[in-house]
């Protein structure tokens, strides 16, 4: 089972909200996930409200061999700054 850390879309039409999740790479984008690692609200007013990530859980999954998607990787770089 290959694990990927990626976004899962939530929210209504034209009101996107994304969960940052650890999921089996064979699963659908919005399917069942193993663990929620954070959230991303692109329409939030302030930068602080946009992204919230539990860094400890991300590191735990990466140590287990989980691959980070390109989009989530860019978001994590933004949080680290």
N, C-alpha and C positions, 0 to 999 in steps of 0.2 A: 504494500500500500504506500504510494507516494503521496506525501502531504504537501500542500501548497498554502501559503498565506496570501489571501486575495480578498477582493471586495465582494460583498453580497448586497445587491440593491434592495432597498426598502422604500417606503414612502409612496405618495400618490403621483399621478401624472403631473409632470413638470415641477414636482417638489421632491427631488431625489434626496435620499438619505442612504448612507452606506454603512454596513458593518464590516469591520476588518476581522476576518475569521481564519481559522486553521481548518482546512477541509481536504478530504481525499480528492486528488486531482481528477479522478474519473467522474465525480459528481457534477451536477448541473450548477450553474452560477448561483442560483437562489435556492439550491437544495439544502439538505441537512448538513450541518457543519459539526466539527468536533468540539471547538471551543471559540467563544467570542473573545477577541483580543482588544477591541476598541471600536470607535465609530468615527465617521467622517461626514460632516454636514457642509457641503459646498456652498449653500446659500446663506450660511450664518453671517451675521453682521461683523463680528470681530474675529480676528485670527485665532484667538484663544478658544473660542467656541467651535471652530471648524473641525479640529482634530483632537481626539483623546485616545491615547494608546497606552496599554499596560506593557511597558518595556520588558519587565521581568518575564511575562508570558511569551513575548516574541522571542526573547533570547532562549527560553526553554525549548520552544518548538524548533528554532534554528539549530540548537545543539542536538536535537533528535533527527536532524536531516531535512527539515522542511525547507522548501524553496520559496523565496519571496517573489511575488509577481512584480513586474516593472513599475506599475502604478503605485503599488503599496511601498515599494522601495523608495520612490520619489517622495511619497508622503512621510516616510520615516526620516528621510534626510531633512525635511522641513521641520519636523518636530525636534530633531537633534540640535538644530541651530539655535 
